[in-house]
Amino acid sequence: MSELRVNRLGEQIKKEITYVLATKVKNHDLGFVTITEVKVTGDYSQAKVYYTVLGGEKEKNKTQESLSKIKGFVKSEVAKKIKIRKFPELIFTYDETSEYAMHIESLLASVKNKGE
């Protein structure tokens, strides 16, 4: 499969998951979740769904548990909208990119302050 098709499918899955989480899921433990990226494997067997959540470690854990509980429902709802032969397995993974960026920023700021 072409990389462009895989990327396009990832974007479409991201859009549909965001819609399902916002409108069809009534789980109060979910928290304020944002889907940041979806990476689909070349054979369409798996889709890694990266997300962030507003709050601390407690909220992250509650959201991870909630997402694992509703994974089947989300997959079935998204599969209704996206017609492909075999829908990929959804794997929800916390996106640590923003935390990593803030850590690098604070390191750079401390180095800058030491230099002054």
N, C-alpha and C positions, 0 to 999 in steps of 0.2 A: 504494500500500500504506500502511496506517496506521503511524504512528510506533511505536505500541505493539507491533504485530506484528514490526516490524523490530528493536526493542529486545529483544523476547522471543527472537527467532531468534538475536540476538547472544549473549545469555546462554546459550542452549542450546549454541551452537557453542563458547563458552568452556568450558563444563563438559565437553563431549566431547573437546575438544583436550587439556585438562588430564588427562583419563582416559587418552587414547591415549599422551601423552608419559610418563605415570607407569608404565603397564603394558605397552605394546606396543613401545616404542622402546628398542633396545639400543645406542644410540650413546653412547659414553663421553665424547665431546667436547661433548656437549650441556650439561653443567654443571647447576647447580641453578637451573632455570628456573621462573618463576612467570608464568602468563598473567594479566594485570591487567584487560584489557578487550578486547572485540571489537566493532568498529563496522561494521555492514553498511550498504551503500548502499541507497537506496530501491528500486532496481530489482533488488536481490539479485545484482548482477554481481560485486561485490567485498566481501571481509570483511577489514578491517584488524585484525590480531591484535597487540595490544600486550603486550609481555612485559618482565620484569626478570630479571636474572641476578645471582647472588651472586658477587662477586669484582671484579677490576679490569678494565682495558681488554683484556688478553689473553683473559680468559674471555668478555668480551662479543663479541670478534671470532670466537673459536672457536664460540661458541653461534650467532652469526648465520650462519656458514658451514654449521654442522650443520643448522640449521632450513631453510636454502635447499635443502640436499640432500634432506631428508626431507619437504619440503612436499607432494609428490605423494602419498606414502604416507599422511600425516596427513589430507589432504583425502579420499582414498578411504575411509579408516577412519571418519572422521566422517560422510561422506555415506551410509555404510551404516546409521547410526543415525538420521540426520535425513532424513526423506523429503520432499524438495521437488523440483520439476520440474528445475531447473537449479541445482546447488550453486555458491555463489560462489567466485571465485578467492581463495585465501588470500594475504595480504600480511603478512609478519612484520615488525614495526617495534619497535625498542627504545623502551621507555617511560621518558622522561627526567623524569617528574613528581617522583619521589622525590629525584633528584639536584638538581633545581631547587628543591624545598622546602628541602633541607638548605643550599643556597647562600643562599637568602633568610634562613633562620634564622641562619646565621653572620654575614650582613650586619647583621641586627637586633641580634645579640649584640655585635658590634663597635661599633655606634652607641651601644648602652646602656652599654658599658664606657667609651667616650670621654666620655659625659655625667656619669659618676660621679666 
